[in-house]
Amino acid sequence: MIRTVALVSLLLLAFCGKVFAEEPQSKIKFPENYKTDFVNYLSLDRTQNDDQIIRLFASEEVLKAVKATGEFPDGAVIVGEIYKAKKDEDGEVIESDLSRRIRDKFALVAVMEKRKGWGEQFSEEFRNGDWDFAAFKPDGSVAKKNLNDCRKCHAPLTDTKHVFSYEHMK
């Protein structure tokens, strides 16, 4: 009995290790100068998470290219500063008089970057054209996030080039 439990445990560990190892590592580096070199083109309550706010940044060159051609150039970078929303003592999100969430703690820097050929490493379920994703803590260190969650959420957005805020860039 003990041998069977040990064998099953080892097989489960090997399987789980294989599953977790299959998520490709991001090649994206933290964009150190995004606050000075990029434009904050949109700030809003995050639609995917009802207790977050996001501020979106892109370079002037990327915004001009999207306006002119409707396409993102190779090397395009989009940065999202993600903030927690303020909550009351009962844990409910506080809204302003404008019915908008109020920013609280700076929680995460989410980055999308487009490079030729990057999409080839992903299965169809996680492919976003040639975009990939990264997550960083506010200090620029890598945040431990399952990037396949990002990939899977953006993958169906083919009409908007896999970018939720595409219409705001055109």
C-alpha positions as CSV (number, residue, x, y, z in Angstrom):
1,M,0.0,0.0,0.0
2,I,2.8,2.5,1.0
3,R,4.6,1.6,-2.3
4,T,1.5,2.3,-4.3
5,V,0.9,5.7,-2.6
6,A,4.6,6.6,-3.1
7,L,4.5,5.6,-6.8
8,V,1.3,7.5,-7.4
9,S,2.8,10.5,-5.6
10,L,5.9,10.4,-7.7
11,L,3.9,10.1,-11.0
12,L,1.7,13.1,-10.0
13,L,4.8,15.1,-9.1
14,A,6.4,14.3,-12.5
15,F,3.1,15.1,-14.3
16,C,2.7,18.4,-12.5
17,G,6.3,19.4,-13.1
18,K,5.8,18.7,-16.8
19,V,2.6,20.7,-17.0
20,F,4.1,23.7,-15.2
21,A,7.3,23.5,-17.2
22,E,5.4,23.8,-20.4
23,E,4.5,27.5,-19.9
24,P,7.1,29.3,-22.1
25,Q,9.1,31.9,-20.2
26,S,8.6,35.5,-21.3
27,K,11.5,37.2,-23.2
28,I,10.2,40.6,-22.2
29,K,12.3,42.9,-20.2
30,F,10.9,45.5,-17.8
31,P,10.5,48.8,-19.7
32,E,12.3,51.0,-17.3
33,N,11.5,54.4,-19.0
34,Y,7.9,53.8,-19.9
35,K,6.7,56.6,-17.5
36,T,8.8,59.2,-19.4
37,D,9.0,57.8,-22.9
38,F,5.4,56.5,-23.3
39,V,2.0,58.2,-23.5
40,N,-0.7,57.4,-20.9
41,Y,-3.4,56.9,-23.6
42,L,-6.1,55.4,-21.4
43,S,-7.0,55.0,-17.7
44,L,-10.1,53.0,-16.6
45,D,-11.7,50.5,-14.3
46,R,-10.4,47.1,-15.4
47,T,-13.2,45.1,-17.0
48,Q,-11.7,41.7,-16.3
49,N,-11.2,42.4,-12.5
50,D,-13.9,44.3,-10.6
51,D,-11.4,45.4,-7.9
52,Q,-8.7,46.9,-10.1
53,I,-7.9,50.0,-12.1
54,I,-5.5,50.1,-15.1
55,R,-3.5,52.9,-16.7
56,L,-2.3,52.1,-20.2
57,F,0.9,53.4,-21.9
58,A,2.4,53.1,-25.4
59,S,5.0,55.0,-27.3
60,E,4.1,57.8,-29.6
61,E,5.5,55.8,-32.5
62,V,3.2,52.8,-31.7
63,L,0.1,55.1,-31.4
64,K,1.0,56.8,-34.7
65,A,1.5,53.5,-36.5
66,V,-1.9,52.1,-35.2
67,K,-3.7,55.3,-36.3
68,A,-2.1,55.3,-39.7
69,T,-2.2,51.6,-40.6
70,G,-4.4,49.9,-38.0
71,E,-1.5,47.5,-37.3
72,F,1.0,47.3,-34.5
73,P,4.6,47.4,-35.7
74,D,7.2,44.8,-34.7
75,G,8.6,45.8,-31.4
76,A,5.4,47.4,-30.2
77,V,5.1,47.6,-26.4
78,I,2.0,48.3,-24.3
79,V,2.4,48.8,-20.6
80,G,-0.5,48.5,-18.0
81,E,-0.1,49.8,-14.5
82,I,-2.5,47.8,-12.4
83,Y,-3.8,49.3,-9.2
84,K,-6.0,47.8,-6.5
85,A,-9.2,49.7,-5.9
86,K,-9.9,51.2,-2.5
87,K,-12.2,49.1,-0.3
88,D,-14.3,49.9,2.7
89,E,-14.1,48.1,6.1
90,D,-16.4,45.4,4.7
91,G,-14.1,44.7,1.7
92,E,-16.4,46.4,-0.8
93,V,-14.9,48.5,-3.6
94,I,-15.4,52.2,-3.0
95,E,-16.6,54.3,-5.9
96,S,-16.3,58.0,-6.4
97,D,-19.1,60.4,-7.0
98,L,-18.4,59.7,-10.7
99,S,-19.2,56.0,-10.2
100,R,-15.5,55.1,-10.8
101,R,-13.2,53.0,-8.7
102,I,-10.7,54.9,-6.6
103,R,-7.0,54.0,-7.0
104,D,-5.2,52.5,-4.0
105,K,-2.1,50.4,-4.0
106,F,0.1,50.1,-7.2
107,A,0.0,46.3,-7.6
108,L,1.5,45.2,-10.9
109,V,3.1,46.3,-14.2
110,A,1.7,44.2,-17.1
111,V,3.5,44.3,-20.4
112,M,2.6,43.2,-23.9
113,E,5.3,43.1,-26.5
114,K,5.1,42.1,-30.2
115,R,8.1,40.6,-32.0
116,K,8.2,38.7,-35.3
117,G,7.9,34.9,-34.7
118,W,7.1,35.1,-31.0
119,G,3.7,33.6,-31.5
120,E,5.1,30.4,-33.0
121,Q,6.1,29.0,-29.5
122,F,2.5,28.9,-28.3
123,S,-0.3,26.4,-28.9
124,E,-3.4,27.9,-30.7
125,E,-5.2,28.3,-27.3
126,F,-2.5,30.7,-26.1
127,R,-1.4,32.3,-29.4
128,N,-1.9,36.1,-29.8
129,G,-0.4,36.7,-33.2
130,D,3.2,37.6,-32.3
131,W,2.4,39.2,-28.9
132,D,3.7,37.9,-25.6
133,F,3.1,39.0,-22.0
134,A,5.1,39.7,-18.9
135,A,4.3,40.7,-15.3
136,F,6.5,42.8,-13.0
137,K,6.2,44.1,-9.5
138,P,6.2,47.9,-9.3
139,D,9.9,47.8,-8.5
140,G,10.6,46.2,-11.9
141,S,11.3,42.7,-10.5
142,V,9.5,39.7,-12.2
143,A,6.1,38.9,-10.6
144,K,5.2,35.3,-10.4
145,K,2.1,35.2,-12.5
146,N,0.7,32.5,-14.8
147,L,1.2,34.3,-18.1
148,N,-1.0,31.7,-19.8
149,D,-3.9,33.4,-18.1
150,C,-3.0,36.6,-19.9
151,R,-2.4,34.8,-23.2
152,K,-5.7,32.9,-23.0
153,C,-7.7,36.0,-22.2
154,H,-6.3,38.0,-25.1
155,A,-6.2,35.2,-27.7
156,P,-9.9,35.5,-28.8
157,L,-9.5,39.2,-29.5
158,T,-8.5,38.7,-33.2
159,D,-10.6,41.6,-34.4
160,T,-8.7,44.0,-32.2
161,K,-5.3,42.6,-32.8
162,H,-5.4,40.8,-29.3
163,V,-5.5,44.2,-27.5
164,F,-8.5,45.2,-25.4
165,S,-7.8,48.9,-25.8
166,Y,-7.3,48.8,-29.6
167,E,-10.2,51.2,-30.4
168,H,-8.7,53.8,-28.1
169,M,-5.5,53.7,-30.0
170,K,-6.9,54.2,-33.5
